Amino acid sequence: MAAMGHASQVKVVGLNGQISLGKQYAGRQVLVEEREPGVWLVRTATVIPDNECWLHEPQAASDLQTALSWSITHSASDADSEETLRQLAHDE
């Protein structure tokens, strides 16, 4: 019997070992955990590549918010681009 608020459906595993979760999940990544033989927990997931994990750290989020706030009050300009490039080249 299904728990309150949870829907149960009978699905048939095809000859290729697959089941369909429905078109609303098409293309989504899911985590499949085998809790015990014949018992699986399937959850939708967003996978973050290792080299992008730093973007989700609190300091990176704070720095990005600071930069976005600054960009709202400062118009884009290339007036100082030559000087900026010189400073960047000198810092290396």
PDB file of N, CA, C and O in Angstrom, chain B, residues numbered from 101:
ATOM      1  N   MET B 101       0.836  -1.174   0.000  1.00  0.00           N
ATOM      2  CA  MET B 101       0.000   0.000   0.000  1.00  0.00           C
ATOM      3  C   MET B 101       0.889   1.249   0.000  1.00  0.00           C
ATOM      4  O   MET B 101       1.893   1.293   0.712  1.00  0.00           O
ATOM      5  N   ALA B 102       0.534   2.245  -0.779  1.00  0.00           N
ATOM      6  CA  ALA B 102       1.337   3.463  -0.894  1.00  0.00           C
ATOM      7  C   ALA B 102       1.124   4.356   0.318  1.00  0.00           C
ATOM      8  O   ALA B 102       0.033   4.411   0.886  1.00  0.00           O
ATOM      9  N   ALA B 103       2.196   5.060   0.705  1.00  0.00           N
ATOM     10  CA  ALA B 103       2.097   6.016   1.810  1.00  0.00           C
ATOM     11  C   ALA B 103       1.273   7.212   1.353  1.00  0.00           C
ATOM     12  O   ALA B 103       1.156   7.476   0.156  1.00  0.00           O
ATOM     13  N   MET B 104       0.704   7.934   2.314  1.00  0.00           N
ATOM     14  CA  MET B 104      -0.096   9.114   1.987  1.00  0.00           C
ATOM     15  C   MET B 104       0.716  10.098   1.159  1.00  0.00           C
ATOM     16  O   MET B 104       1.861  10.399   1.495  1.00  0.00           O
ATOM     17  N   GLY B 105       0.123  10.603   0.071  1.00  0.00           N
ATOM     18  CA  GLY B 105       0.786  11.575  -0.764  1.00  0.00           C
ATOM     19  C   GLY B 105       1.755  10.984  -1.774  1.00  0.00           C
ATOM     20  O   GLY B 105       2.365  11.726  -2.543  1.00  0.00           O
ATOM     21  N   HIS B 106       1.908   9.685  -1.791  1.00  0.00           N
ATOM     22  CA  HIS B 106       2.825   9.037  -2.718  1.00  0.00           C
ATOM     23  C   HIS B 106       2.026   8.155  -3.662  1.00  0.00           C
ATOM     24  O   HIS B 106       1.189   7.371  -3.216  1.00  0.00           O
ATOM     25  N   ALA B 107       2.271   8.272  -4.949  1.00  0.00           N
ATOM     26  CA  ALA B 107       1.555   7.469  -5.931  1.00  0.00           C
ATOM     27  C   ALA B 107       2.356   6.220  -6.250  1.00  0.00           C
ATOM     28  O   ALA B 107       3.578   6.271  -6.389  1.00  0.00           O
ATOM     29  N   SER B 108       1.667   5.114  -6.363  1.00  0.00           N
ATOM     30  CA  SER B 108       2.299   3.863  -6.769  1.00  0.00           C
ATOM     31  C   SER B 108       1.771   3.494  -8.141  1.00  0.00           C
ATOM     32  O   SER B 108       0.586   3.668  -8.428  1.00  0.00           O
ATOM     33  N   GLN B 109       2.638   2.993  -8.974  1.00  0.00           N
ATOM     34  CA  GLN B 109       2.258   2.539 -10.298  1.00  0.00           C
ATOM     35  C   GLN B 109       2.947   1.220 -10.558  1.00  0.00           C
ATOM     36  O   GLN B 109       4.046   0.967 -10.065  1.00  0.00           O
ATOM     37  N   VAL B 110       2.296   0.391 -11.329  1.00  0.00           N
ATOM     38  CA  VAL B 110       2.919  -0.851 -11.757  1.00  0.00           C
ATOM     39  C   VAL B 110       3.550  -0.587 -13.115  1.00  0.00           C
ATOM     40  O   VAL B 110       2.872  -0.151 -14.046  1.00  0.00           O
ATOM     41  N   LYS B 111       4.828  -0.848 -13.227  1.00  0.00           N
ATOM     42  CA  LYS B 111       5.569  -0.703 -14.477  1.00  0.00           C
ATOM     43  C   LYS B 111       6.104  -2.069 -14.854  1.00  0.00           C
ATOM     44  O   LYS B 111       6.342  -2.910 -13.987  1.00  0.00           O
ATOM     45  N   VAL B 112       6.294  -2.291 -16.133  1.00  0.00           N
ATOM     46  CA  VAL B 112       6.849  -3.548 -16.614  1.00  0.00           C
ATOM     47  C   VAL B 112       8.262  -3.279 -17.116  1.00  0.00           C
ATOM     48  O   VAL B 112       8.475  -2.387 -17.937  1.00  0.00           O
ATOM     49  N   VAL B 113       9.211  -4.042 -16.630  1.00  0.00           N
ATOM     50  CA  VAL B 113      10.586  -3.930 -17.102  1.00  0.00           C
ATOM     51  C   VAL B 113      10.639  -4.628 -18.460  1.00  0.00           C
ATOM     52  O   VAL B 113      10.314  -5.810 -18.572  1.00  0.00           O
ATOM     53  N   GLY B 114      11.048  -3.890 -19.483  1.00  0.00           N
ATOM     54  CA  GLY B 114      11.124  -4.436 -20.837  1.00  0.00           C
ATOM     55  C   GLY B 114      12.245  -5.441 -20.985  1.00  0.00           C
ATOM     56  O   GLY B 114      13.072  -5.614 -20.090  1.00  0.00           O
ATOM     57  N   LEU B 115      12.257  -6.103 -22.136  1.00  0.00           N
ATOM     58  CA  LEU B 115      13.278  -7.111 -22.410  1.00  0.00           C
ATOM     59  C   LEU B 115      14.688  -6.528 -22.372  1.00  0.00           C
ATOM     60  O   LEU B 115      15.658  -7.249 -22.136  1.00  0.00           O
ATOM     61  N   ASN B 116      14.796  -5.224 -22.606  1.00  0.00           N
ATOM     62  CA  ASN B 116      16.103  -4.558 -22.574  1.00  0.00           C
ATOM     63  C   ASN B 116      16.465  -4.066 -21.173  1.00  0.00           C
ATOM     64  O   ASN B 116      17.501  -3.426 -20.994  1.00  0.00           O
ATOM     65  N   GLY B 117      15.616  -4.358 -20.170  1.00  0.00           N
ATOM     66  CA  GLY B 117      15.911  -3.966 -18.790  1.00  0.00           C
ATOM     67  C   GLY B 117      15.502  -2.556 -18.446  1.00  0.00           C
ATOM     68  O   GLY B 117      15.921  -2.040 -17.409  1.00  0.00           O
ATOM     69  N   GLN B 118      14.700  -1.908 -19.275  1.00  0.00           N
ATOM     70  CA  GLN B 118      14.336  -0.517 -19.034  1.00  0.00           C
ATOM     71  C   GLN B 118      12.886  -0.386 -18.604  1.00  0.00           C
ATOM     72  O   GLN B 118      12.043  -1.222 -18.929  1.00  0.00           O
ATOM     73  N   ILE B 119      12.611   0.696 -17.857  1.00  0.00           N
ATOM     74  CA  ILE B 119      11.242   1.096 -17.547  1.00  0.00           C
ATOM     75  C   ILE B 119      11.092   2.550 -17.959  1.00  0.00           C
ATOM     76  O   ILE B 119      12.080   3.279 -18.044  1.00  0.00           O
ATOM     77  N   SER B 120       9.870   2.973 -18.214  1.00  0.00           N
ATOM     78  CA  SER B 120       9.601   4.358 -18.561  1.00  0.00           C
ATOM     79  C   SER B 120       9.017   5.065 -17.348  1.00  0.00           C
ATOM     80  O   SER B 120       8.091   4.558 -16.715  1.00  0.00           O
ATOM     81  N   LEU B 121       9.554   6.228 -17.026  1.00  0.00           N
ATOM     82  CA  LEU B 121       9.042   7.020 -15.908  1.00  0.00           C
ATOM     83  C   LEU B 121       8.040   8.063 -16.381  1.00  0.00           C
ATOM     84  O   LEU B 121       7.375   8.700 -15.564  1.00  0.00           O
ATOM     85  N   GLY B 122       7.928   8.240 -17.676  1.00  0.00           N
ATOM     86  CA  GLY B 122       7.009   9.225 -18.243  1.00  0.00           C
ATOM     87  C   GLY B 122       7.746  10.321 -18.974  1.00  0.00           C
ATOM     88  O   GLY B 122       8.904  10.617 -18.678  1.00  0.00           O
ATOM     89  N   LYS B 123       7.055  10.929 -19.944  1.00  0.00           N
ATOM     90  CA  LYS B 123       7.681  11.960 -20.785  1.00  0.00           C
ATOM     91  C   LYS B 123       8.131  13.178 -19.993  1.00  0.00           C
ATOM     92  O   LYS B 123       9.055  13.877 -20.410  1.00  0.00           O
ATOM     93  N   GLN B 124       7.493  13.444 -18.856  1.00  0.00           N
ATOM     94  CA  GLN B 124       7.884  14.622 -18.072  1.00  0.00           C
ATOM     95  C   GLN B 124       9.308  14.503 -17.538  1.00  0.00           C
ATOM     96  O   GLN B 124       9.894  15.501 -17.121  1.00  0.00           O
ATOM     97  N   TYR B 125       9.868  13.302 -17.545  1.00  0.00           N
ATOM     98  CA  TYR B 125      11.238  13.094 -17.074  1.00  0.00           C
ATOM     99  C   TYR B 125      12.223  12.846 -18.210  1.00  0.00           C
ATOM    100  O   TYR B 125      13.398  12.573 -17.966  1.00  0.00           O
ATOM    101  N   ALA B 126      11.758  12.939 -19.429  1.00  0.00           N
ATOM    102  CA  ALA B 126      12.618  12.694 -20.585  1.00  0.00           C
ATOM    103  C   ALA B 126      13.833  13.619 -20.554  1.00  0.00           C
ATOM    104  O   ALA B 126      13.694  14.833 -20.403  1.00  0.00           O
ATOM    105  N   GLY B 127      15.012  13.044 -20.697  1.00  0.00           N
ATOM    106  CA  GLY B 127      16.252  13.817 -20.727  1.00  0.00           C
ATOM    107  C   GLY B 127      16.808  14.184 -19.362  1.00  0.00           C
ATOM    108  O   GLY B 127      17.921  14.703 -19.277  1.00  0.00           O
ATOM    109  N   ARG B 128      16.070  13.931 -18.298  1.00  0.00           N
ATOM    110  CA  ARG B 128      16.544  14.264 -16.950  1.00  0.00           C
ATOM    111  C   ARG B 128      17.539  13.233 -16.466  1.00  0.00           C
ATOM    112  O   ARG B 128      17.475  12.067 -16.856  1.00  0.00           O
ATOM    113  N   GLN B 129      18.449  13.655 -15.626  1.00  0.00           N
ATOM    114  CA  GLN B 129      19.360  12.725 -14.970  1.00  0.00           C
ATOM    115  C   GLN B 129      18.703  12.284 -13.679  1.00  0.00           C
ATOM    116  O   GLN B 129      18.026  13.066 -13.013  1.00  0.00           O
ATOM    117  N   VAL B 130      18.911  11.017 -13.331  1.00  0.00           N
ATOM    118  CA  VAL B 130      18.352  10.483 -12.094  1.00  0.00           C
ATOM    119  C   VAL B 130      19.410   9.694 -11.348  1.00  0.00           C
ATOM    120  O   VAL B 130      20.326   9.132 -11.947  1.00  0.00           O
ATOM    121  N   LEU B 131      19.271   9.661 -10.038  1.00  0.00           N
ATOM    122  CA  LEU B 131      20.089   8.794  -9.197  1.00  0.00           C
ATOM    123  C   LEU B 131      19.260   7.545  -8.933  1.00  0.00           C
ATOM    124  O   LEU B 131      18.088   7.638  -8.569  1.00  0.00           O
ATOM    125  N   VAL B 132      19.861   6.390  -9.113  1.00  0.00           N
ATOM    126  CA  VAL B 132      19.183   5.127  -8.836  1.00  0.00           C
ATOM    127  C   VAL B 132      19.963   4.434  -7.732  1.00  0.00           C
ATOM    128  O   VAL B 132      21.122   4.061  -7.914  1.00  0.00           O
ATOM    129  N   GLU B 133      19.318   4.267  -6.586  1.00  0.00           N
ATOM    130  CA  GLU B 133      19.949   3.607  -5.450  1.00  0.00           C
ATOM    131  C   GLU B 133      19.270   2.265  -5.237  1.00  0.00           C
ATOM    132  O   GLU B 133      18.048   2.197  -5.112  1.00  0.00           O
ATOM    133  N   GLU B 134      20.056   1.202  -5.194  1.00  0.00           N
ATOM    134  CA  GLU B 134      19.495  -0.096  -4.881  1.00  0.00           C
ATOM    135  C   GLU B 134      19.578  -0.280  -3.375  1.00  0.00           C
ATOM    136  O   GLU B 134      20.659  -0.503  -2.831  1.00  0.00           O
ATOM    137  N   ARG B 135      18.439  -0.188  -2.704  1.00  0.00           N
ATOM    138  CA  ARG B 135      18.373  -0.264  -1.250  1.00  0.00           C
ATOM    139  C   ARG B 135      18.597  -1.693  -0.762  1.00  0.00           C
ATOM    140  O   ARG B 135      19.236  -1.925   0.264  1.00  0.00           O
ATOM    141  N   GLU B 136      18.061  -2.635  -1.516  1.00  0.00           N
ATOM    142  CA  GLU B 136      18.239  -4.067  -1.278  1.00  0.00           C
ATOM    143  C   GLU B 136      17.849  -4.739  -2.582  1.00  0.00           C
ATOM    144  O   GLU B 136      17.249  -4.093  -3.441  1.00  0.00           O
ATOM    145  N   PRO B 137      18.166  -6.008  -2.757  1.00  0.00           N
ATOM    146  CA  PRO B 137      17.822  -6.658  -4.022  1.00  0.00           C
ATOM    147  C   PRO B 137      16.335  -6.476  -4.360  1.00  0.00           C
ATOM    148  O   PRO B 137      15.457  -6.862  -3.589  1.00  0.00           O
ATOM    149  N   GLY B 138      16.079  -5.886  -5.516  1.00  0.00           N
ATOM    150  CA  GLY B 138      14.706  -5.677  -5.968  1.00  0.00           C
ATOM    151  C   GLY B 138      14.038  -4.420  -5.456  1.00  0.00           C
ATOM    152  O   GLY B 138      12.868  -4.184  -5.758  1.00  0.00           O
ATOM    153  N   VAL B 139      14.760  -3.588  -4.673  1.00  0.00           N
ATOM    154  CA  VAL B 139      14.189  -2.349  -4.136  1.00  0.00           C
ATOM    155  C   VAL B 139      15.080  -1.186  -4.569  1.00  0.00           C
ATOM    156  O   VAL B 139      16.250  -1.109  -4.194  1.00  0.00           O
ATOM    157  N   TRP B 140      14.507  -0.288  -5.362  1.00  0.00           N
ATOM    158  CA  TRP B 140      15.276   0.843  -5.876  1.00  0.00           C
ATOM    159  C   TRP B 140      14.606   2.144  -5.498  1.00  0.00           C
ATOM    160  O   TRP B 140      13.379   2.235  -5.447  1.00  0.00           O
ATOM    161  N   LEU B 141      15.414   3.145  -5.234  1.00  0.00           N
ATOM    162  CA  LEU B 141      14.948   4.507  -5.017  1.00  0.00           C
ATOM    163  C   LEU B 141      15.466   5.316  -6.203  1.00  0.00           C
ATOM    164  O   LEU B 141      16.670   5.365  -6.452  1.00  0.00           O
ATOM    165  N   VAL B 142      14.548   5.947  -6.930  1.00  0.00           N
ATOM    166  CA  VAL B 142      14.911   6.735  -8.105  1.00  0.00           C
ATOM    167  C   VAL B 142      14.588   8.191  -7.802  1.00  0.00           C
ATOM    168  O   VAL B 142      13.446   8.527  -7.488  1.00  0.00           O
ATOM    169  N   ARG B 143      15.609   9.068  -7.899  1.00  0.00           N
ATOM    170  CA  ARG B 143      15.430  10.488  -7.618  1.00  0.00           C
ATOM    171  C   ARG B 143      16.000  11.312  -8.753  1.00  0.00           C
ATOM    172  O   ARG B 143      17.073  10.998  -9.269  1.00  0.00           O
ATOM    173  N   THR B 144      15.288  12.377  -9.153  1.00  0.00           N
ATOM    174  CA  THR B 144      15.855  13.287 -10.139  1.00  0.00           C
ATOM    175  C   THR B 144      17.046  13.989  -9.502  1.00  0.00           C
ATOM    176  O   THR B 144      17.074  14.202  -8.290  1.00  0.00           O
ATOM    177  N   ALA B 145      18.025  14.345 -10.319  1.00  0.00           N
ATOM    178  CA  ALA B 145      19.252  14.940  -9.798  1.00  0.00           C
ATOM    179  C   ALA B 145      19.836  15.919 -10.804  1.00  0.00           C
ATOM    180  O   ALA B 145      19.608  15.811 -12.008  1.00  0.00           O
ATOM    181  N   THR B 146      20.582  16.859 -10.291  1.00  0.00           N
ATOM    182  CA  THR B 146      21.387  17.747 -11.117  1.00  0.00           C
ATOM    183  C   THR B 146      22.835  17.426 -10.795  1.00  0.00           C
ATOM    184  O   THR B 146      23.268  17.558  -9.650  1.00  0.00           O
ATOM    185  N   VAL B 147      23.574  17.008 -11.796  1.00  0.00           N
ATOM    186  CA  VAL B 147      24.968  16.628 -11.603  1.00  0.00           C
ATOM    187  C   VAL B 147      25.846  17.818 -11.942  1.00  0.00           C
ATOM    188  O   VAL B 147      25.689  18.441 -12.992  1.00  0.00           O
ATOM    189  N   ILE B 148      26.765  18.126 -11.050  1.00  0.00           N
ATOM    190  CA  ILE B 148      27.689  19.242 -11.250  1.00  0.00           C
ATOM    191  C   ILE B 148      29.074  18.660 -11.526  1.00  0.00           C
ATOM    192  O   ILE B 148      29.610  17.921 -10.700  1.00  0.00           O
ATOM    193  N   PRO B 149      29.662  18.991 -12.687  1.00  0.00           N
ATOM    194  CA  PRO B 149      31.013  18.495 -12.972  1.00  0.00           C
ATOM    195  C   PRO B 149      31.997  18.951 -11.889  1.00  0.00           C
ATOM    196  O   PRO B 149      31.859  20.042 -11.335  1.00  0.00           O
ATOM    197  N   ASP B 150      32.986  18.111 -11.596  1.00  0.00           N
ATOM    198  CA  ASP B 150      33.968  18.419 -10.555  1.00  0.00           C
ATOM    199  C   ASP B 150      34.610  19.784 -10.736  1.00  0.00           C
ATOM    200  O   ASP B 150      34.813  20.513  -9.766  1.00  0.00           O
ATOM    201  N   ASN B 151      34.930  20.132 -11.982  1.00  0.00           N
ATOM    202  CA  ASN B 151      35.634  21.399 -12.208  1.00  0.00           C
ATOM    203  C   ASN B 151      34.721  22.622 -12.116  1.00  0.00           C
ATOM    204  O   ASN B 151      35.188  23.748 -12.286  1.00  0.00           O
ATOM    205  N   GLU B 152      33.418  22.419 -11.847  1.00  0.00           N
ATOM    206  CA  GLU B 152      32.495  23.538 -11.657  1.00  0.00           C
ATOM    207  C   GLU B 152      31.957  23.621 -10.233  1.00  0.00           C
ATOM    208  O   GLU B 152      31.178  24.523  -9.925  1.00  0.00           O
ATOM    209  N   CYS B 153      32.353  22.708  -9.370  1.00  0.00           N
ATOM    210  CA  CYS B 153      31.857  22.691  -7.985  1.00  0.00           C
ATOM    211  C   CYS B 153      32.157  23.987  -7.257  1.00  0.00           C
ATOM    212  O   CYS B 153      31.352  24.434  -6.439  1.00  0.00           O
ATOM    213  N   TRP B 154      33.296  24.598  -7.535  1.00  0.00           N
ATOM    214  CA  TRP B 154      33.679  25.814  -6.836  1.00  0.00           C
ATOM    215  C   TRP B 154      32.651  26.925  -7.034  1.00  0.00           C
ATOM    216  O   TRP B 154      32.519  27.803  -6.181  1.00  0.00           O
ATOM    217  N   LEU B 155      31.920  26.895  -8.151  1.00  0.00           N
ATOM    218  CA  LEU B 155      30.914  27.920  -8.418  1.00  0.00           C
ATOM    219  C   LEU B 155      29.756  27.874  -7.418  1.00  0.00           C
ATOM    220  O   LEU B 155      29.021  28.849  -7.267  1.00  0.00           O
ATOM    221  N   HIS B 156      29.603  26.748  -6.746  1.00  0.00           N
ATOM    222  CA  HIS B 156      28.493  26.567  -5.820  1.00  0.00           C
ATOM    223  C   HIS B 156      28.914  26.732  -4.360  1.00  0.00           C
ATOM    224  O   HIS B 156      28.126  26.473  -3.451  1.00  0.00           O
ATOM    225  N   GLU B 157      30.147  27.159  -4.142  1.00  0.00           N
ATOM    226  CA  GLU B 157      30.637  27.423  -2.793  1.00  0.00           C
ATOM    227  C   GLU B 157      30.144  28.803  -2.343  1.00  0.00           C
ATOM    228  O   GLU B 157      29.966  29.690  -3.177  1.00  0.00           O
ATOM    229  N   PRO B 158      29.925  28.994  -1.056  1.00  0.00           N
ATOM    230  CA  PRO B 158      29.409  30.277  -0.556  1.00  0.00           C
ATOM    231  C   PRO B 158      30.266  31.484  -0.970  1.00  0.00           C
ATOM    232  O   PRO B 158      29.716  32.533  -1.307  1.00  0.00           O
ATOM    233  N   GLN B 159      31.596  31.355  -0.951  1.00  0.00           N
ATOM    234  CA  GLN B 159      32.450  32.496  -1.304  1.00  0.00           C
ATOM    235  C   GLN B 159      32.271  32.884  -2.763  1.00  0.00           C
ATOM    236  O   GLN B 159      32.218  34.071  -3.086  1.00  0.00           O
ATOM    237  N   ALA B 160      32.177  31.898  -3.648  1.00  0.00           N
ATOM    238  CA  ALA B 160      31.981  32.194  -5.070  1.00  0.00           C
ATOM    239  C   ALA B 160      30.624  32.852  -5.294  1.00  0.00           C
ATOM    240  O   ALA B 160      30.516  33.796  -6.077  1.00  0.00           O
ATOM    241  N   ALA B 161      29.593  32.365  -4.616  1.00  0.00           N
ATOM    242  CA  ALA B 161      28.261  32.962  -4.736  1.00  0.00           C
ATOM    243  C   ALA B 161      28.272  34.406  -4.249  1.00  0.00           C
ATOM    244  O   ALA B 161      27.658  35.278  -4.865  1.00  0.00           O
ATOM    245  N   SER B 162      28.972  34.660  -3.142  1.00  0.00           N
ATOM    246  CA  SER B 162      29.084  36.015  -2.606  1.00  0.00           C
ATOM    247  C   SER B 162      29.831  36.932  -3.571  1.00  0.00           C
ATOM    248  O   SER B 162      29.408  38.060  -3.823  1.00  0.00           O
ATOM    249  N   ASP B 163      30.952  36.433  -4.109  1.00  0.00           N
ATOM    250  CA  ASP B 163      31.739  37.229  -5.064  1.00  0.00           C
ATOM    251  C   ASP B 163      30.919  37.551  -6.309  1.00  0.00           C
ATOM    252  O   ASP B 163      30.975  38.664  -6.831  1.00  0.00           O
ATOM    253  N   LEU B 164      30.161  36.571  -6.775  1.00  0.00           N
ATOM    254  CA  LEU B 164      29.341  36.786  -7.968  1.00  0.00           C
ATOM    255  C   LEU B 164      28.253  37.817  -7.681  1.00  0.00           C
ATOM    256  O   LEU B 164      27.991  38.681  -8.518  1.00  0.00           O
ATOM    257  N   GLN B 165      27.619  37.741  -6.517  1.00  0.00           N
ATOM    258  CA  GLN B 165      26.583  38.717  -6.162  1.00  0.00           C
ATOM    259  C   GLN B 165      27.181  40.121  -6.066  1.00  0.00           C
ATOM    260  O   GLN B 165      26.560  41.090  -6.503  1.00  0.00           O
ATOM    261  N   THR B 166      28.381  40.234  -5.499  1.00  0.00           N
ATOM    262  CA  THR B 166      29.059  41.532  -5.419  1.00  0.00           C
ATOM    263  C   THR B 166      29.332  42.080  -6.815  1.00  0.00           C
ATOM    264  O   THR B 166      29.104  43.261  -7.079  1.00  0.00           O
ATOM    265  N   ALA B 167      29.820  41.223  -7.705  1.00  0.00           N
ATOM    266  CA  ALA B 167      30.116  41.650  -9.073  1.00  0.00           C
ATOM    267  C   ALA B 167      28.844  42.073  -9.809  1.00  0.00           C
ATOM    268  O   ALA B 167      28.846  43.072 -10.529  1.00  0.00           O
ATOM    269  N   LEU B 168      27.769  41.325  -9.634  1.00  0.00           N
ATOM    270  CA  LEU B 168      26.510  41.684 -10.293  1.00  0.00           C
ATOM    271  C   LEU B 168      25.972  43.007  -9.767  1.00  0.00           C
ATOM    272  O   LEU B 168      25.491  43.833 -10.543  1.00  0.00           O
ATOM    273  N   SER B 169      26.048  43.214  -8.470  1.00  0.00           N
ATOM    274  CA  SER B 169      25.600  44.481  -7.885  1.00  0.00           C
ATOM    275  C   SER B 169      26.427  45.644  -8.419  1.00  0.00           C
ATOM    276  O   SER B 169      25.885  46.699  -8.750  1.00  0.00           O
ATOM    277  N   TRP B 170      27.740  45.447  -8.501  1.00  0.00           N
ATOM    278  CA  TRP B 170      28.615  46.492  -9.028  1.00  0.00           C
ATOM    279  C   TRP B 170      28.251  46.806 -10.477  1.00  0.00           C
ATOM    280  O   TRP B 170      28.223  47.970 -10.874  1.00  0.00           O
ATOM    281  N   SER B 171      27.970  45.757 -11.271  1.00  0.00           N
ATOM    282  CA  SER B 171      27.686  45.969 -12.689  1.00  0.00           C
ATOM    283  C   SER B 171      26.398  46.751 -12.918  1.00  0.00           C
ATOM    284  O   SER B 171      26.241  47.394 -13.956  1.00  0.00           O
ATOM    285  N   ILE B 172      25.480  46.702 -11.961  1.00  0.00           N
ATOM    286  CA  ILE B 172      24.225  47.454 -12.098  1.00  0.00           C
ATOM    287  C   ILE B 172      24.485  48.947 -11.981  1.00  0.00           C
ATOM    288  O   ILE B 172      23.812  49.744 -12.636  1.00  0.00           O
ATOM    289  N   THR B 173      25.438  49.332 -11.168  1.00  0.00           N
ATOM    290  CA  THR B 173      25.695  50.754 -10.926  1.00  0.00           C
ATOM    291  C   THR B 173      26.849  51.314 -11.758  1.00  0.00           C
ATOM    292  O   THR B 173      27.151  52.504 -11.669  1.00  0.00           O
ATOM    293  N   HIS B 174      27.489  50.479 -12.557  1.00  0.00           N
ATOM    294  CA  HIS B 174      28.605  50.941 -13.388  1.00  0.00           C
ATOM    295  C   HIS B 174      28.363  50.533 -14.840  1.00  0.00           C
ATOM    296  O   HIS B 174      28.262  49.348 -15.155  1.00  0.00           O
ATOM    297  N   SER B 175      28.273  51.510 -15.696  1.00  0.00           N
ATOM    298  CA  SER B 175      28.042  51.242 -17.114  1.00  0.00           C
ATOM    299  C   SER B 175      29.250  50.569 -17.742  1.00  0.00           C
ATOM    300  O   SER B 175      30.392  50.818 -17.357  1.00  0.00           O
ATOM    301  N   ALA B 176      28.978  49.715 -18.714  1.00  0.00           N
ATOM    302  CA  ALA B 176      30.067  49.052 -19.434  1.00  0.00           C
ATOM    303  C   ALA B 176      30.841  50.078 -20.256  1.00  0.00           C
ATOM    304  O   ALA B 176      30.254  50.969 -20.870  1.00  0.00           O
ATOM    305  N   SER B 177      32.161  49.941 -20.260  1.00  0.00           N
ATOM    306  CA  SER B 177      33.006  50.867 -20.999  1.00  0.00           C
ATOM    307  C   SER B 177      34.341  50.194 -21.292  1.00  0.00           C
ATOM    308  O   SER B 177      34.853  49.419 -20.484  1.00  0.00           O
ATOM    309  N   ASP B 178      34.893  50.502 -22.456  1.00  0.00           N
ATOM    310  CA  ASP B 178      36.225  49.989 -22.779  1.00  0.00           C
ATOM    311  C   ASP B 178      37.258  51.117 -22.742  1.00  0.00           C
ATOM    312  O   ASP B 178      38.350  50.989 -23.296  1.00  0.00           O
ATOM    313  N   ALA B 179      36.902  52.218 -22.086  1.00  0.00           N
ATOM    314  CA  ALA B 179      37.776  53.390 -22.040  1.00  0.00           C
ATOM    315  C   ALA B 179      39.124  53.080 -21.402  1.00  0.00           C
ATOM    316  O   ALA B 179      40.141  53.626 -21.830  1.00  0.00           O
ATOM    317  N   ASP B 180      39.158  52.226 -20.399  1.00  0.00           N
ATOM    318  CA  ASP B 180      40.406  51.935 -19.698  1.00  0.00           C
ATOM    319  C   ASP B 180      40.976  50.567 -20.068  1.00  0.00           C
ATOM    320  O   ASP B 180      41.824  50.042 -19.346  1.00  0.00           O
ATOM    321  N   SER B 181      40.534  49.993 -21.158  1.00  0.00           N
ATOM    322  CA  SER B 181      40.944  48.619 -21.486  1.00  0.00           C
ATOM    323  C   SER B 181      42.447  48.494 -21.717  1.00  0.00           C
ATOM    324  O   SER B 181      43.044  47.504 -21.294  1.00  0.00           O
ATOM    325  N   GLU B 182      43.064  49.450 -22.365  1.00  0.00           N
ATOM    326  CA  GLU B 182      44.513  49.367 -22.614  1.00  0.00           C
ATOM    327  C   GLU B 182      45.289  49.375 -21.296  1.00  0.00           C
ATOM    328  O   GLU B 182      46.222  48.592 -21.120  1.00  0.00           O
ATOM    329  N   GLU B 183      44.908  50.253 -20.379  1.00  0.00           N
ATOM    330  CA  GLU B 183      45.573  50.324 -19.080  1.00  0.00           C
ATOM    331  C   GLU B 183      45.332  49.038 -18.279  1.00  0.00           C
ATOM    332  O   GLU B 183      46.245  48.530 -17.627  1.00  0.00           O
ATOM    333  N   THR B 184      44.126  48.525 -18.330  1.00  0.00           N
ATOM    334  CA  THR B 184      43.807  47.275 -17.624  1.00  0.00           C
ATOM    335  C   THR B 184      44.653  46.129 -18.163  1.00  0.00           C
ATOM    336  O   THR B 184      45.194  45.344 -17.385  1.00  0.00           O
ATOM    337  N   LEU B 185      44.772  46.024 -19.480  1.00  0.00           N
ATOM    338  CA  LEU B 185      45.581  44.964 -20.095  1.00  0.00           C
ATOM    339  C   LEU B 185      47.052  45.104 -19.698  1.00  0.00           C
ATOM    340  O   LEU B 185      47.718  44.099 -19.449  1.00  0.00           O
ATOM    341  N   ARG B 186      47.565  46.330 -19.636  1.00  0.00           N
ATOM    342  CA  ARG B 186      48.943  46.554 -19.207  1.00  0.00           C
ATOM    343  C   ARG B 186      49.140  46.091 -17.769  1.00  0.00           C
ATOM    344  O   ARG B 186      50.139  45.445 -17.454  1.00  0.00           O
ATOM    345  N   GLN B 187      48.192  46.418 -16.897  1.00  0.00           N
ATOM    346  CA  GLN B 187      48.305  46.004 -15.494  1.00  0.00           C
ATOM    347  C   GLN B 187      48.235  44.488 -15.368  1.00  0.00           C
ATOM    348  O   GLN B 187      48.982  43.904 -14.584  1.00  0.00           O
ATOM    349  N   LEU B 188      47.373  43.857 -16.105  1.00  0.00           N
ATOM    350  CA  LEU B 188      47.266  42.396 -16.061  1.00  0.00           C
ATOM    351  C   LEU B 188      48.554  41.740 -16.556  1.00  0.00           C
ATOM    352  O   LEU B 188      49.011  40.755 -15.975  1.00  0.00           O
ATOM    353  N   ALA B 189      49.131  42.272 -17.610  1.00  0.00           N
ATOM    354  CA  ALA B 189      50.370  41.714 -18.154  1.00  0.00           C
ATOM    355  C   ALA B 189      51.520  41.920 -17.167  1.00  0.00           C
ATOM    356  O   ALA B 189      52.394  41.062 -17.045  1.00  0.00           O
ATOM    357  N   HIS B 190      51.522  43.046 -16.471  1.00  0.00           N
ATOM    358  CA  HIS B 190      52.577  43.323 -15.509  1.00  0.00           C
ATOM    359  C   HIS B 190      52.459  42.413 -14.280  1.00  0.00           C
ATOM    360  O   HIS B 190      53.476  42.029 -13.702  1.00  0.00           O
ATOM    361  N   ASP B 191      51.237  42.064 -13.876  1.00  0.00           N
ATOM    362  CA  ASP B 191      50.999  41.222 -12.692  1.00  0.00           C
ATOM    363  C   ASP B 191      51.406  39.763 -12.919  1.00  0.00           C
ATOM    364  O   ASP B 191      51.630  39.036 -11.951  1.00  0.00           O
ATOM    365  N   GLU B 192      51.502  39.334 -14.143  1.00  0.00           N
ATOM    366  CA  GLU B 192      51.837  37.921 -14.421  1.00  0.00           C
ATOM    367  C   GLU B 192      53.263  37.662 -14.212  1.00  0.00           C
ATOM    368  O   GLU B 192      53.720  36.534 -14.398  1.00  0.00           O
TER     369      GLU B 192
END
